[in-house]
Amino acid sequence: MNFDKLYRPAALNSFQVVALVGLLMSAGAHAILYFAVRAVPTGFGWLYVCWTAFYAFGALVNYFGKPTPPHHHHDEDDHEHDPDEIFFRD
């Protein structure tokens, strides 16, 4: 079993990325509320449960979802590439 889809940033799907950003932003907001305002709203901790569940859902979709076929690029070495061709493809 390949567990790279759970922790390697390049293998994460959009659900997992949103969940990680949400966790980091919630932790930052929690720290600001705790240290600067000295008041954390009741139930703020449930945000962490929600983000963790969202990450777990994304991980399941990523792990058990249909794998994408590897990209095969067949290129002839006998011709030059236009530098813009790399960035501006049709």
Secondary structure, DSSP 4 states (H G I P E B T S, - for coil): ---HHHH-GGG--HHHHHHHHHHHHHHHHHHHIIIIIS---TTTTHHHHHHHHHHHHHHHHHHHSPPPPPP-----TTSPPPGGGTT---
